Amino acid sequence: MNPAGPNRRVRPAVLILAIVCLLLGACAVESPTVVPTPTPTATETATDYHAFSPPKEIGPGFLAGMSLDGSAAYVADTDDAFPQPGCEGQPESVLFRLPLSGGARELLGDGKTPLKGNLVRGQDGRIALVDLCEGFFQGLAVGKESPDGHLTEVKEVMLPRREGEGPPAPFSFSWTPDGSSLLAAINDPDGPDGGPSRLVSINPDTGAITELFTGEGGSGVFQFAQLEGGAYVVASNRVVTFRDGEGRITSSFPGNGFEVFPDFKHVVVYGETVGVATEGSEVVEILVPVKPDHEISSASVSPDGKAAAFNRYALQTSDVEIGMVTVEDSKRSPVVAGTSYGSAMFSGDGRALGFNEFASGPDFSVRVLLVQLGG
């Protein structure tokens, strides 16, 4: 293994992925990933989500997640051990474990078969890896995750495909609240003018697909998840909807996407604003109001469900900012501002916030920055 240094030149396919990250906030686990809420001990103190250390670089690579115990980050980057051509004919990015304290990163897997893709976390240490190329689904694997960020028992899941049907939408994957099944959307390959999307459940052991109901056509379904009470959540065509078991819309909110809270009862809805919607509700409680000529590209919920970090970008310039808002009081604080930041993610213990910074030419390097949260 030859870990890339902070000034390693990024290959063309990786650069394209960086552009997708900036525009969609999608290189983090953009599907509605949920993190089990840690059980606090009597000696733990509450985190002050409005106290930040200066950002510190901890290593190179695309941030793909955080370990459950808060000791490491998952990053994706090319590695000389796997020079085989993949996406767009370039060597594919594989997953590493990067200690938040700094130091050498560790190639995940057995060293023979690369692990790659977006990490989608379920219950009891079970995870899915959704491989994609240029935003399109390439493959699915499931495995186990240790609290300190090691992935084991990873096996490929083969999905059947109907004739003339496209693959699942890569960012639509999520786990059901009980962790027994995966959920995903299968969009019409002729979109945005194609037919309705199929919303399905997937047996993670066999790959068998069961259709639940159909969703919108047009640009198709971007995200799909289920809440504890059984309601489904769908993001499609700049609208987030709650659905019953038959797929009927029970409430609808404007938004580009959503993130599920650890309790599976609430979601953060983001678009022009950031707000919280509760299963069964018909309104969103606004936490971050509209800022003219800006939109929110991503939002991440803290492990204790008390705060959300969000990325907001200017529509007319290249300005990007990362902000923090606490749910109980809607208090907002700026974290960083610049021109090239990726989606922010909380560490598994809720004590830090990680995000990418994308450098301009000539090297186009991708760095992971970490901000410690006070308390």
Secondary structure in CASP SS format (residue, H / E / C, confidence):
PFRMAT SS
TARGET T0000
AUTHOR 0000-0000-0000
METHOD secondary structure of the structure
MODEL  1
M C 1.00
N C 1.00
P C 1.00
A C 1.00
G C 1.00
P C 1.00
N C 1.00
R C 1.00
R C 1.00
V C 1.00
R C 1.00
P H 1.00
A H 1.00
V H 1.00
L H 1.00
I H 1.00
L H 1.00
A H 1.00
I H 1.00
V H 1.00
C H 1.00
L H 1.00
L H 1.00
L H 1.00
G C 1.00
A C 1.00
C C 1.00
A C 1.00
V C 1.00
E C 1.00
S C 1.00
P C 1.00
T C 1.00
V C 1.00
V C 1.00
P C 1.00
T C 1.00
P C 1.00
T C 1.00
P C 1.00
T C 1.00
A C 1.00
T C 1.00
E C 1.00
T C 1.00
A C 1.00
T C 1.00
D E 1.00
Y E 1.00
H E 1.00
A E 1.00
F E 1.00
S C 1.00
P C 1.00
P C 1.00
K E 1.00
E E 1.00
I E 1.00
G E 1.00
P E 1.00
G C 1.00
F E 1.00
L E 1.00
A E 1.00
G E 1.00
M E 1.00
S C 1.00
L C 1.00
D C 1.00
G C 1.00
S C 1.00
A E 1.00
A E 1.00
Y E 1.00
V E 1.00
A E 1.00
D E 1.00
T C 1.00
D C 1.00
D C 1.00
A C 1.00
F C 1.00
P C 1.00
Q C 1.00
P E 1.00
G C 1.00
C H 1.00
E H 1.00
G H 1.00
Q C 1.00
P E 1.00
E C 1.00
S C 1.00
V E 1.00
L E 1.00
F E 1.00
R E 1.00
L E 1.00
P E 1.00
L C 1.00
S C 1.00
G C 1.00
G C 1.00
A C 1.00
R C 1.00
E E 1.00
L E 1.00
L C 1.00
G C 1.00
D C 1.00
G C 1.00
K C 1.00
T C 1.00
P C 1.00
L C 1.00
K C 1.00
G C 1.00
N E 1.00
L E 1.00
V E 1.00
R E 1.00
G C 1.00
Q C 1.00
D C 1.00
G C 1.00
R E 1.00
I E 1.00
A E 1.00
L E 1.00
V E 1.00
D E 1.00
L E 1.00
C E 1.00
E C 1.00
G C 1.00
F E 1.00
F E 1.00
Q E 1.00
G E 1.00
L E 1.00
A E 1.00
V E 1.00
G E 1.00
K E 1.00
E E 1.00
S C 1.00
P C 1.00
D C 1.00
G C 1.00
H C 1.00
L E 1.00
T E 1.00
E E 1.00
V E 1.00
K E 1.00
E E 1.00
V E 1.00
M C 1.00
L C 1.00
P C 1.00
R C 1.00
R C 1.00
E C 1.00
G C 1.00
E C 1.00
G C 1.00
P C 1.00
P E 1.00
A C 1.00
P H 1.00
F H 1.00
S H 1.00
F C 1.00
S E 1.00
W E 1.00
T C 1.00
P C 1.00
D C 1.00
G C 1.00
S C 1.00
S C 1.00
L E 1.00
L E 1.00
A E 1.00
A E 1.00
I E 1.00
N C 1.00
D C 1.00
P C 1.00
D C 1.00
G C 1.00
P C 1.00
D C 1.00
G E 1.00
G C 1.00
P C 1.00
S C 1.00
R E 1.00
L E 1.00
V E 1.00
S E 1.00
I E 1.00
N C 1.00
P C 1.00
D C 1.00
T C 1.00
G C 1.00
A C 1.00
I E 1.00
T E 1.00
E E 1.00
L E 1.00
F E 1.00
T E 1.00
G C 1.00
E C 1.00
G C 1.00
G E 1.00
S C 1.00
G C 1.00
V E 1.00
F E 1.00
Q E 1.00
F E 1.00
A E 1.00
Q E 1.00
L C 1.00
E C 1.00
G C 1.00
G C 1.00
A C 1.00
Y E 1.00
V E 1.00
V E 1.00
A E 1.00
S E 1.00
N C 1.00
R C 1.00
V E 1.00
V E 1.00
T E 1.00
F E 1.00
R E 1.00
D C 1.00
G C 1.00
E C 1.00
G C 1.00
R C 1.00
I E 1.00
T E 1.00
S E 1.00
S E 1.00
F E 1.00
P E 1.00
G C 1.00
N C 1.00
G E 1.00
F E 1.00
E E 1.00
V E 1.00
F C 1.00
P C 1.00
D C 1.00
F C 1.00
K C 1.00
H E 1.00
V E 1.00
V E 1.00
V E 1.00
Y E 1.00
G C 1.00
E C 1.00
T C 1.00
V E 1.00
G E 1.00
V E 1.00
A E 1.00
T E 1.00
E C 1.00
G C 1.00
S C 1.00
E C 1.00
V C 1.00
V C 1.00
E E 1.00
I E 1.00
L E 1.00
V E 1.00
P C 1.00
V C 1.00
K C 1.00
P C 1.00
D C 1.00
H E 1.00
E E 1.00
I E 1.00
S E 1.00
S E 1.00
A E 1.00
S E 1.00
V E 1.00
S C 1.00
P C 1.00
D C 1.00
G C 1.00
K C 1.00
A E 1.00
A E 1.00
A E 1.00
F E 1.00
N E 1.00
R E 1.00
Y E 1.00
A E 1.00
L C 1.00
Q C 1.00
T C 1.00
S C 1.00
D C 1.00
V E 1.00
E E 1.00
I E 1.00
G E 1.00
M E 1.00
V E 1.00
T E 1.00
V C 1.00
E C 1.00
D C 1.00
S C 1.00
K C 1.00
R E 1.00
S E 1.00
P E 1.00
V E 1.00
V E 1.00
A E 1.00
G E 1.00
T C 1.00
S C 1.00
Y E 1.00
G C 1.00
S C 1.00
A C 1.00
M E 1.00
F E 1.00
S C 1.00
G C 1.00
D C 1.00
G C 1.00
R C 1.00
A E 1.00
L E 1.00
G E 1.00
F E 1.00
N E 1.00
E E 1.00
F E 1.00
A C 1.00
S C 1.00
G C 1.00
P C 1.00
D C 1.00
F C 1.00
S C 1.00
V E 1.00
R E 1.00
V E 1.00
L E 1.00
L E 1.00
V E 1.00
Q E 1.00
L E 1.00
G E 1.00
G C 1.00
END
